Amino acid sequence: MDTILILNGPNLNMLGLREPAVYGHETLADVETACRSAGERLNLAIEFNQTNHEGQLIDWIHQARGRVSGIAINPGAWTHTSVAIHDALIAAEVPVIEVHISNVHRREGFRHLSYISKIAMAVLAGFGTRGYQIAIEHFAALTSQKAAL
Ligand code: DQA
């Protein structure tokens, strides 16, 4: 079974409490439950993690190399600042889908630059928490294409 790694960066543990007008009322545990049921439906193993520590996120990305078929990542504010996460994702050599709950492009100017988009195969922004499931569905389509070859 293929494994999809879902990674969340800083402050996403506050989902549901944090700026609900922007991010909604669902908690990160709700998002994890929805991702796990998408995984069951699509026959993918789901690993789901969140951290507020950049080095931890980088370690998880390195450990994904050669082991997982895709990374769906919501890097939170590190999207706009972290060359280190950009470099780690390149080093992992795993397809990446960047996920943002909000549409970062209609928000403040500092959210318009993403270091992650430069290396991502796809970017989802503004789909709310459904973006995570859309990413899983896309990886499912890619892995079943691969299996058919
Ligand atoms: C976010 C958007 C980022 O700009 C912000 O710093 C976040 C969440 C999103 O999911 O919309 O923490 O990645």
Backbone and ligand atoms as CSV (ligand in chain L), in Angstrom:
chain,resi,resn,atom,element,x,y,z
A,1,MET,N,N,0.855,-1.209,0.000
A,1,MET,CA,C,0.000,0.000,0.000
A,1,MET,C,C,0.886,1.252,0.000
A,2,ASP,N,N,0.554,2.213,-0.824
A,2,ASP,CA,C,1.326,3.463,-0.834
A,2,ASP,C,C,1.000,4.298,0.412
A,3,THR,N,N,1.998,5.043,0.859
A,3,THR,CA,C,1.822,5.923,2.029
A,3,THR,C,C,1.866,7.384,1.594
A,4,ILE,N,N,0.935,8.159,2.116
A,4,ILE,CA,C,0.935,9.613,1.897
A,4,ILE,C,C,1.189,10.281,3.247
A,5,LEU,N,N,2.161,11.182,3.244
A,5,LEU,CA,C,2.516,11.908,4.461
A,5,LEU,C,C,1.860,13.283,4.425
A,6,ILE,N,N,1.121,13.592,5.480
A,6,ILE,CA,C,0.468,14.903,5.568
A,6,ILE,C,C,1.133,15.681,6.700
A,7,LEU,N,N,1.707,16.816,6.354
A,7,LEU,CA,C,2.480,17.598,7.319
A,7,LEU,C,C,1.856,18.978,7.517
A,8,ASN,N,N,1.833,19.394,8.762
A,8,ASN,CA,C,1.285,20.704,9.128
A,8,ASN,C,C,2.291,21.470,9.952
A,9,GLY,N,N,2.460,22.737,9.610
A,9,GLY,CA,C,3.408,23.594,10.305
A,9,GLY,C,C,2.778,24.370,11.458
A,10,PRO,N,N,3.405,25.472,11.825
A,10,PRO,CA,C,3.095,26.171,13.064
A,10,PRO,C,C,1.687,26.746,13.130
A,11,ASN,N,N,1.151,26.682,14.321
A,11,ASN,CA,C,-0.163,27.259,14.673
A,11,ASN,C,C,-1.341,26.451,14.138
A,12,LEU,N,N,-1.077,25.423,13.355
A,12,LEU,CA,C,-2.208,24.638,12.835
A,12,LEU,C,C,-2.812,23.737,13.915
A,13,ASN,N,N,-2.089,23.548,15.026
A,13,ASN,CA,C,-2.696,22.871,16.183
A,13,ASN,C,C,-3.807,23.725,16.799
A,14,MET,N,N,-3.849,25.009,16.448
A,14,MET,CA,C,-4.869,25.924,16.998
A,14,MET,C,C,-6.111,26.017,16.100
A,15,LEU,N,N,-6.133,25.188,15.068
A,15,LEU,CA,C,-7.278,25.213,14.141
A,15,LEU,C,C,-8.581,24.999,14.915
A,16,GLY,N,N,-9.605,25.748,14.531
A,16,GLY,CA,C,-10.890,25.664,15.237
A,16,GLY,C,C,-11.023,26.798,16.250
A,17,LEU,N,N,-9.883,27.175,16.875
A,17,LEU,CA,C,-9.885,28.275,17.851
A,17,LEU,C,C,-9.355,29.544,17.193
A,18,ARG,N,N,-8.402,29.326,16.278
A,18,ARG,CA,C,-7.615,30.405,15.689
A,18,ARG,C,C,-8.382,31.043,14.513
A,19,GLU,N,N,-8.633,32.362,14.575
A,19,GLU,CA,C,-9.242,33.104,13.463
A,19,GLU,C,C,-10.282,32.270,12.700
A,20,PRO,N,N,-11.384,31.879,13.357
A,20,PRO,CA,C,-12.350,31.008,12.675
A,20,PRO,C,C,-12.949,31.629,11.407
A,21,ALA,N,N,-12.968,32.970,11.342
A,21,ALA,CA,C,-13.510,33.603,10.129
A,21,ALA,C,C,-12.624,33.300,8.920
A,22,VAL,N,N,-11.336,33.048,9.171
A,22,VAL,CA,C,-10.400,32.748,8.077
A,22,VAL,C,C,-10.266,31.239,7.879
A,23,TYR,N,N,-10.143,30.492,9.012
A,23,TYR,CA,C,-9.773,29.072,8.921
A,23,TYR,C,C,-10.919,28.109,9.254
A,24,GLY,N,N,-12.073,28.646,9.675
A,24,GLY,CA,C,-13.215,27.777,9.957
A,24,GLY,C,C,-13.202,27.226,11.381
A,25,HIS,N,N,-14.159,26.363,11.663
A,25,HIS,CA,C,-14.376,25.860,13.028
A,25,HIS,C,C,-13.861,24.439,13.224
A,26,GLU,N,N,-13.453,23.794,12.147
A,26,GLU,CA,C,-12.947,22.423,12.296
A,26,GLU,C,C,-11.606,22.433,13.015
A,27,THR,N,N,-11.366,21.413,13.821
A,27,THR,CA,C,-10.068,21.286,14.493
A,27,THR,C,C,-9.127,20.458,13.615
A,28,LEU,N,N,-7.840,20.443,14.007
A,28,LEU,CA,C,-6.883,19.627,13.245
A,28,LEU,C,C,-7.213,18.141,13.408
A,29,ALA,N,N,-7.764,17.774,14.573
A,29,ALA,CA,C,-8.188,16.367,14.775
A,29,ALA,C,C,-9.305,16.018,13.786
A,30,ASP,N,N,-10.227,16.955,13.520
A,30,ASP,CA,C,-11.280,16.711,12.512
A,30,ASP,C,C,-10.651,16.506,11.133
A,31,VAL,N,N,-9.647,17.323,10.817
A,31,VAL,CA,C,-8.978,17.213,9.514
A,31,VAL,C,C,-8.292,15.851,9.408
A,32,GLU,N,N,-7.640,15.443,10.503
A,32,GLU,CA,C,-6.956,14.144,10.498
A,32,GLU,C,C,-7.957,13.011,10.269
A,33,THR,N,N,-9.099,13.068,10.951
A,33,THR,CA,C,-10.129,12.030,10.783
A,33,THR,C,C,-10.574,11.965,9.321
A,34,ALA,N,N,-10.819,13.133,8.714
A,34,ALA,CA,C,-11.279,13.171,7.313
A,34,ALA,C,C,-10.191,12.614,6.385
A,35,CYS,N,N,-8.927,12.927,6.683
A,35,CYS,CA,C,-7.831,12.422,5.836
A,35,CYS,C,C,-7.727,10.908,5.965
A,36,ARG,N,N,-7.869,10.406,7.188
A,36,ARG,CA,C,-7.767,8.952,7.389
A,36,ARG,C,C,-8.915,8.238,6.678
A,37,SER,N,N,-10.119,8.828,6.694
A,37,SER,CA,C,-11.200,8.116,5.992
A,37,SER,C,C,-11.019,8.213,4.475
A,38,ALA,N,N,-10.467,9.311,3.977
A,38,ALA,CA,C,-10.135,9.381,2.541
A,38,ALA,C,C,-9.096,8.309,2.203
A,39,GLY,N,N,-8.114,8.121,3.074
A,39,GLY,CA,C,-7.082,7.103,2.864
A,39,GLY,C,C,-7.686,5.707,2.798
A,40,GLU,N,N,-8.612,5.420,3.711
A,40,GLU,CA,C,-9.255,4.086,3.710
A,40,GLU,C,C,-10.022,3.860,2.414
A,41,ARG,N,N,-10.774,4.890,2.017
A,41,ARG,CA,C,-11.575,4.812,0.798
A,41,ARG,C,C,-10.693,4.611,-0.436
A,42,LEU,N,N,-9.512,5.222,-0.443
A,42,LEU,CA,C,-8.659,5.219,-1.637
A,42,LEU,C,C,-7.496,4.234,-1.529
A,43,ASN,N,N,-7.504,3.454,-0.444
A,43,ASN,CA,C,-6.471,2.427,-0.262
A,43,ASN,C,C,-5.062,3.019,-0.148
A,44,LEU,N,N,-4.950,4.074,0.638
A,44,LEU,CA,C,-3.650,4.701,0.902
A,44,LEU,C,C,-3.430,4.746,2.411
A,45,ALA,N,N,-2.214,4.462,2.846
A,45,ALA,CA,C,-1.878,4.638,4.268
A,45,ALA,C,C,-1.604,6.125,4.500
A,46,ILE,N,N,-2.171,6.666,5.549
A,46,ILE,CA,C,-2.018,8.099,5.828
A,46,ILE,C,C,-1.192,8.282,7.100
A,47,GLU,N,N,-0.143,9.102,6.988
A,47,GLU,CA,C,0.577,9.558,8.188
A,47,GLU,C,C,0.283,11.036,8.327
A,48,PHE,N,N,-0.052,11.465,9.521
A,48,PHE,CA,C,-0.526,12.845,9.725
A,48,PHE,C,C,0.222,13.448,10.905
A,49,ASN,N,N,0.906,14.577,10.679
A,49,ASN,CA,C,1.712,15.199,11.740
A,49,ASN,C,C,1.592,16.722,11.734
A,50,GLN,N,N,1.793,17.293,12.900
A,50,GLN,CA,C,1.850,18.768,13.029
A,50,GLN,C,C,2.979,19.106,13.987
A,51,THR,N,N,3.686,20.190,13.708
A,51,THR,CA,C,4.703,20.673,14.646
A,51,THR,C,C,4.817,22.195,14.592
A,52,ASN,N,N,5.260,22.733,15.732
A,52,ASN,CA,C,5.572,24.167,15.784
A,52,ASN,C,C,7.080,24.409,15.716
A,53,HIS,N,N,7.850,23.333,15.408
A,53,HIS,CA,C,9.315,23.412,15.414
A,53,HIS,C,C,9.849,23.080,14.018
A,54,GLU,N,N,10.498,24.047,13.416
A,54,GLU,CA,C,10.898,23.907,12.011
A,54,GLU,C,C,11.831,22.712,11.783
A,55,GLY,N,N,12.777,22.495,12.728
A,55,GLY,CA,C,13.716,21.374,12.580
A,55,GLY,C,C,12.988,20.034,12.579
A,56,GLN,N,N,11.944,19.925,13.401
A,56,GLN,CA,C,11.152,18.694,13.438
A,56,GLN,C,C,10.504,18.430,12.077
A,57,LEU,N,N,9.957,19.493,11.490
A,57,LEU,CA,C,9.313,19.329,10.176
A,57,LEU,C,C,10.351,18.875,9.141
A,58,ILE,N,N,11.543,19.468,9.208
A,58,ILE,CA,C,12.612,19.112,8.269
A,58,ILE,C,C,13.021,17.642,8.460
A,59,ASP,N,N,13.123,17.198,9.721
A,59,ASP,CA,C,13.458,15.780,9.969
A,59,ASP,C,C,12.393,14.863,9.372
A,60,TRP,N,N,11.127,15.187,9.548
A,60,TRP,CA,C,10.059,14.345,8.983
A,60,TRP,C,C,10.145,14.299,7.457
A,61,ILE,N,N,10.481,15.451,6.855
A,61,ILE,CA,C,10.596,15.494,5.384
A,61,ILE,C,C,11.746,14.585,4.934
A,62,HIS,N,N,12.892,14.663,5.631
A,62,HIS,CA,C,14.033,13.799,5.260
A,62,HIS,C,C,13.657,12.323,5.376
A,63,GLN,N,N,12.925,11.983,6.440
A,63,GLN,CA,C,12.567,10.568,6.679
A,63,GLN,C,C,11.561,10.047,5.653
A,64,ALA,N,N,10.962,10.951,4.899
A,64,ALA,CA,C,9.979,10.538,3.882
A,64,ALA,C,C,10.662,9.982,2.631
A,65,ARG,N,N,11.932,10.339,2.450
A,65,ARG,CA,C,12.664,9.970,1.228
A,65,ARG,C,C,12.698,8.453,1.036
A,66,GLY,N,N,12.272,8.015,-0.142
A,66,GLY,CA,C,12.308,6.586,-0.467
A,66,GLY,C,C,11.256,5.765,0.253
A,67,ARG,N,N,10.385,6.396,1.014
A,67,ARG,CA,C,9.449,5.669,1.875
A,67,ARG,C,C,7.995,5.993,1.553
A,68,VAL,N,N,7.704,7.244,1.155
A,68,VAL,CA,C,6.310,7.634,0.910
A,68,VAL,C,C,6.131,8.028,-0.559
A,69,SER,N,N,4.877,7.966,-1.011
A,69,SER,CA,C,4.591,8.261,-2.426
A,69,SER,C,C,4.211,9.719,-2.653
A,70,GLY,N,N,3.909,10.440,-1.589
A,70,GLY,CA,C,3.555,11.847,-1.752
A,70,GLY,C,C,3.540,12.548,-0.407
A,71,ILE,N,N,3.812,13.846,-0.450
A,71,ILE,CA,C,3.710,14.684,0.750
A,71,ILE,C,C,2.697,15.783,0.455
A,72,ALA,N,N,1.653,15.871,1.286
A,72,ALA,CA,C,0.753,17.031,1.258
A,72,ALA,C,C,1.157,17.882,2.450
A,73,ILE,N,N,1.553,19.106,2.196
A,73,ILE,CA,C,2.093,19.928,3.280
A,73,ILE,C,C,1.404,21.277,3.363
A,74,ASN,N,N,0.953,21.594,4.575
A,74,ASN,CA,C,0.535,22.962,4.880
A,74,ASN,C,C,1.610,23.527,5.804
A,75,PRO,N,N,2.559,24.273,5.238
A,75,PRO,CA,C,3.681,24.749,6.047
A,75,PRO,C,C,3.332,25.968,6.899
A,76,GLY,N,N,2.067,26.406,6.901
A,76,GLY,CA,C,1.686,27.584,7.678
A,76,GLY,C,C,2.561,28.763,7.287
A,77,ALA,N,N,2.959,29.546,8.276
A,77,ALA,CA,C,3.733,30.763,7.989
A,77,ALA,C,C,5.113,30.467,7.404
A,78,TRP,N,N,5.637,29.251,7.619
A,78,TRP,CA,C,6.957,28.912,7.033
A,78,TRP,C,C,6.907,28.888,5.512
A,79,THR,N,N,5.695,28.760,4.949
A,79,THR,CA,C,5.529,28.860,3.497
A,79,THR,C,C,6.264,30.077,2.954
A,80,HIS,N,N,6.119,31.180,3.693
A,80,HIS,CA,C,6.534,32.501,3.206
A,80,HIS,C,C,7.950,32.866,3.641
A,81,THR,N,N,8.590,31.983,4.429
A,81,THR,CA,C,9.894,32.340,5.007
A,81,THR,C,C,10.977,31.292,4.835
A,82,SER,N,N,10.611,30.025,4.620
A,82,SER,CA,C,11.602,28.975,4.867
A,82,SER,C,C,12.268,28.397,3.620
A,83,VAL,N,N,13.480,28.859,3.380
A,83,VAL,CA,C,14.310,28.247,2.341
A,83,VAL,C,C,14.690,26.827,2.789
A,84,ALA,N,N,14.819,26.627,4.113
A,84,ALA,CA,C,15.222,25.303,4.634
A,84,ALA,C,C,14.173,24.238,4.321
A,85,ILE,N,N,12.893,24.580,4.427
A,85,ILE,CA,C,11.845,23.592,4.099
A,85,ILE,C,C,11.804,23.364,2.586
A,86,HIS,N,N,11.970,24.409,1.825
A,86,HIS,CA,C,12.082,24.293,0.357
A,86,HIS,C,C,13.199,23.309,0.000
A,87,ASP,N,N,14.384,23.478,0.621
A,87,ASP,CA,C,15.533,22.626,0.315
A,87,ASP,C,C,15.284,21.184,0.770
A,88,ALA,N,N,14.663,21.023,1.939
A,88,ALA,CA,C,14.388,19.672,2.464
A,88,ALA,C,C,13.448,18.927,1.520
A,89,LEU,N,N,12.457,19.621,0.995
A,89,LEU,CA,C,11.491,18.971,0.087
A,89,LEU,C,C,12.175,18.555,-1.212
A,90,ILE,N,N,13.116,19.350,-1.686
A,90,ILE,CA,C,13.881,18.946,-2.873
A,90,ILE,C,C,14.708,17.698,-2.555
A,91,ALA,N,N,15.356,17.708,-1.374
A,91,ALA,CA,C,16.217,16.576,-0.987
A,91,ALA,C,C,15.411,15.284,-0.834
A,92,ALA,N,N,14.153,15.401,-0.444
A,92,ALA,CA,C,13.323,14.203,-0.210
A,92,ALA,C,C,12.991,13.480,-1.513
A,93,GLU,N,N,12.969,14.236,-2.615
A,93,GLU,CA,C,12.627,13.636,-3.924
A,93,GLU,C,C,11.306,12.884,-3.881
A,94,VAL,N,N,10.305,13.515,-3.293
A,94,VAL,CA,C,8.942,12.960,-3.212
A,94,VAL,C,C,8.010,14.027,-3.795
A,95,PRO,N,N,6.997,13.635,-4.593
A,95,PRO,CA,C,6.054,14.656,-5.093
A,95,PRO,C,C,5.345,15.388,-3.951
A,96,VAL,N,N,5.229,16.702,-4.119
A,96,VAL,CA,C,4.687,17.557,-3.049
A,96,VAL,C,C,3.441,18.290,-3.537
A,97,ILE,N,N,2.405,18.278,-2.723
A,97,ILE,CA,C,1.261,19.171,-2.949
A,97,ILE,C,C,1.191,20.126,-1.759
A,98,GLU,N,N,1.188,21.416,-2.079
A,98,GLU,CA,C,1.117,22.465,-1.055
A,98,GLU,C,C,-0.358,22.778,-0.785
A,99,VAL,N,N,-0.730,22.775,0.473
A,99,VAL,CA,C,-2.135,22.998,0.843
A,99,VAL,C,C,-2.229,24.209,1.776
A,100,HIS,N,N,-3.143,25.120,1.443
A,100,HIS,CA,C,-3.495,26.203,2.364
A,100,HIS,C,C,-5.002,26.226,2.525
A,101,ILE,N,N,-5.443,26.330,3.733
A,101,ILE,CA,C,-6.883,26.367,4.010
A,101,ILE,C,C,-7.485,27.637,3.413
A,102,SER,N,N,-6.808,28.749,3.652
A,102,SER,CA,C,-7.296,30.039,3.137
A,102,SER,C,C,-6.707,30.308,1.754
A,103,ASN,N,N,-7.343,31.241,1.046
A,103,ASN,CA,C,-6.771,31.684,-0.230
A,103,ASN,C,C,-5.734,32.765,0.071
A,104,VAL,N,N,-4.478,32.326,0.171
A,104,VAL,CA,C,-3.407,33.243,0.580
A,104,VAL,C,C,-3.267,34.427,-0.378
A,105,HIS,N,N,-3.717,34.251,-1.617
A,105,HIS,CA,C,-3.532,35.310,-2.623
A,105,HIS,C,C,-4.492,36.476,-2.440
A,106,ARG,N,N,-5.581,36.274,-1.683
A,106,ARG,CA,C,-6.428,37.441,-1.424
A,106,ARG,C,C,-6.184,38.022,-0.041
A,107,ARG,N,N,-5.086,37.602,0.589
A,107,ARG,CA,C,-4.750,38.110,1.920
A,107,ARG,C,C,-3.554,39.066,1.834
A,108,GLU,N,N,-2.892,39.297,2.961
A,108,GLU,CA,C,-1.807,40.282,3.016
A,108,GLU,C,C,-0.703,39.944,2.000
A,109,GLY,N,N,-0.015,40.986,1.549
A,109,GLY,CA,C,1.039,40.821,0.538
A,109,GLY,C,C,2.122,39.826,0.961
A,110,PHE,N,N,2.448,39.778,2.266
A,110,PHE,CA,C,3.541,38.885,2.694
A,110,PHE,C,C,3.168,37.418,2.549
A,111,ARG,N,N,1.871,37.119,2.335
A,111,ARG,CA,C,1.461,35.723,2.125
A,111,ARG,C,C,1.485,35.334,0.632
A,112,HIS,N,N,1.829,36.280,-0.225
A,112,HIS,CA,C,1.775,35.983,-1.662
A,112,HIS,C,C,3.023,35.253,-2.152
A,113,LEU,N,N,4.125,35.390,-1.399
A,113,LEU,CA,C,5.348,34.662,-1.774
A,113,LEU,C,C,5.334,33.297,-1.092
A,114,SER,N,N,5.528,32.239,-1.876
A,114,SER,CA,C,5.672,30.897,-1.305
A,114,SER,C,C,6.963,30.278,-1.799
A,115,TYR,N,N,7.844,29.898,-0.861
A,115,TYR,CA,C,9.057,29.160,-1.241
A,115,TYR,C,C,8.711,27.723,-1.636
A,116,ILE,N,N,7.536,27.259,-1.194
A,116,ILE,CA,C,7.150,25.866,-1.413
A,116,ILE,C,C,6.576,25.689,-2.822
A,117,SER,N,N,5.829,26.696,-3.295
A,117,SER,CA,C,5.214,26.585,-4.632
A,117,SER,C,C,6.249,26.346,-5.717
A,118,LYS,N,N,7.468,26.840,-5.486
A,118,LYS,CA,C,8.519,26.717,-6.504
A,118,LYS,C,C,8.896,25.262,-6.749
A,119,ILE,N,N,8.632,24.395,-5.759
A,119,ILE,CA,C,9.014,22.983,-5.933
A,119,ILE,C,C,7.798,22.047,-5.866
A,120,ALA,N,N,6.601,22.602,-5.633
A,120,ALA,CA,C,5.407,21.754,-5.505
A,120,ALA,C,C,4.882,21.352,-6.874
A,121,MET,N,N,4.304,20.147,-6.981
A,121,MET,CA,C,3.655,19.768,-8.242
A,121,MET,C,C,2.312,20.456,-8.382
A,122,ALA,N,N,1.681,20.812,-7.268
A,122,ALA,CA,C,0.375,21.469,-7.301
A,122,ALA,C,C,0.195,22.265,-6.015
A,123,VAL,N,N,-0.678,23.276,-6.097
A,123,VAL,CA,C,-0.944,24.139,-4.953
A,123,VAL,C,C,-2.450,24.265,-4.772
A,124,LEU,N,N,-2.924,24.049,-3.555
A,124,LEU,CA,C,-4.351,24.200,-3.245
A,124,LEU,C,C,-4.483,25.298,-2.201
A,125,ALA,N,N,-5.277,26.315,-2.497
A,125,ALA,CA,C,-5.456,27.410,-1.540
A,125,ALA,C,C,-6.883,27.897,-1.627
A,126,GLY,N,N,-7.566,27.977,-0.488
A,126,GLY,CA,C,-8.909,28.526,-0.470
A,126,GLY,C,C,-10.011,27.477,-0.530
A,127,PHE,N,N,-9.653,26.211,-0.504
A,127,PHE,CA,C,-10.666,25.144,-0.492
A,127,PHE,C,C,-11.079,24.783,0.938
A,128,GLY,N,N,-10.616,25.580,1.914
A,128,GLY,CA,C,-10.867,25.213,3.306
A,128,GLY,C,C,-10.137,23.915,3.609
A,129,THR,N,N,-10.612,23.194,4.622
A,129,THR,CA,C,-9.911,21.968,5.018
A,129,THR,C,C,-10.104,20.860,3.978
A,130,ARG,N,N,-11.034,21.031,3.044
A,130,ARG,CA,C,-11.218,20.057,1.960
A,130,ARG,C,C,-9.975,19.941,1.076
A,131,GLY,N,N,-9.118,20.967,1.101
A,131,GLY,CA,C,-7.895,20.933,0.306
A,131,GLY,C,C,-7.053,19.692,0.599
A,132,TYR,N,N,-7.031,19.272,1.870
A,132,TYR,CA,C,-6.235,18.085,2.238
A,132,TYR,C,C,-6.774,16.844,1.510
A,133,GLN,N,N,-8.112,16.723,1.480
A,133,GLN,CA,C,-8.705,15.537,0.822
A,133,GLN,C,C,-8.499,15.578,-0.689
A,134,ILE,N,N,-8.550,16.787,-1.243
A,134,ILE,CA,C,-8.312,16.920,-2.690
A,134,ILE,C,C,-6.877,16.461,-3.007
A,135,ALA,N,N,-5.947,16.850,-2.140
A,135,ALA,CA,C,-4.542,16.425,-2.341
A,135,ALA,C,C,-4.436,14.903,-2.273
A,136,ILE,N,N,-5.095,14.287,-1.297
A,136,ILE,CA,C,-5.043,12.819,-1.159
A,136,ILE,C,C,-5.642,12.176,-2.411
A,137,GLU,N,N,-6.763,12.724,-2.894
A,137,GLU,CA,C,-7.395,12.172,-4.103
A,137,GLU,C,C,-6.453,12.256,-5.301
A,138,HIS,N,N,-5.725,13.352,-5.400
A,138,HIS,CA,C,-4.790,13.491,-6.521
A,138,HIS,C,C,-3.656,12.463,-6.412
A,139,PHE,N,N,-3.125,12.271,-5.203
A,139,PHE,CA,C,-2.079,11.253,-5.036
A,139,PHE,C,C,-2.636,9.864,-5.351
A,140,ALA,N,N,-3.898,9.618,-4.996
A,140,ALA,CA,C,-4.506,8.304,-5.299
A,140,ALA,C,C,-4.554,8.099,-6.806
A,141,ALA,N,N,-4.927,9.143,-7.543
A,141,ALA,CA,C,-4.979,9.040,-9.004
A,141,ALA,C,C,-3.578,8.762,-9.559
A,142,LEU,N,N,-2.571,9.427,-9.021
A,142,LEU,CA,C,-1.197,9.224,-9.511
A,142,LEU,C,C,-0.690,7.825,-9.188
A,143,THR,N,N,-0.967,7.333,-7.979
A,143,THR,CA,C,-0.441,6.010,-7.613
A,143,THR,C,C,-1.167,4.932,-8.397
A,144,SER,N,N,-2.469,5.130,-8.715
A,144,SER,CA,C,-3.148,4.075,-9.483
A,144,SER,C,C,-2.702,4.103,-10.946
A,145,GLN,N,N,-2.357,5.301,-11.452
A,145,GLN,CA,C,-1.757,5.381,-12.805
A,145,GLN,C,C,-0.454,4.612,-12.855
A,146,LYS,N,N,0.356,4.808,-11.789
A,146,LYS,CA,C,1.664,4.158,-11.703
A,146,LYS,C,C,1.486,2.633,-11.680
A,147,ALA,N,N,0.462,2.178,-10.906
A,147,ALA,CA,C,0.220,0.736,-10.778
A,147,ALA,C,C,-0.226,0.128,-12.108
A,148,ALA,N,N,-0.883,0.953,-12.946
A,148,ALA,CA,C,-1.415,0.446,-14.221
A,148,ALA,C,C,-0.315,0.314,-15.281
A,149,LEU,N,N,0.834,0.935,-15.039
A,149,LEU,CA,C,1.907,0.930,-16.058
A,149,LEU,C,C,2.576,-0.453,-16.165
L,1,DQA,C1,C,-2.072,28.945,5.946
L,1,DQA,C2,C,-1.795,30.330,5.367
L,1,DQA,C3,C,-0.527,30.929,5.960
L,1,DQA,O1,O,-0.283,32.208,5.402
L,1,DQA,C4,C,-0.671,31.070,7.455
L,1,DQA,O2,O,0.531,31.569,8.024
L,1,DQA,C5,C,-1.099,29.814,8.112
L,1,DQA,C6,C,-2.106,28.975,7.464
L,1,DQA,C7,C,-3.419,28.380,5.450
L,1,DQA,O3,O,-3.639,27.182,5.662
L,1,DQA,O4,O,-4.251,29.110,4.907
L,1,DQA,O5,O,-0.675,29.486,9.221
L,1,DQA,O6,O,-1.050,28.074,5.512
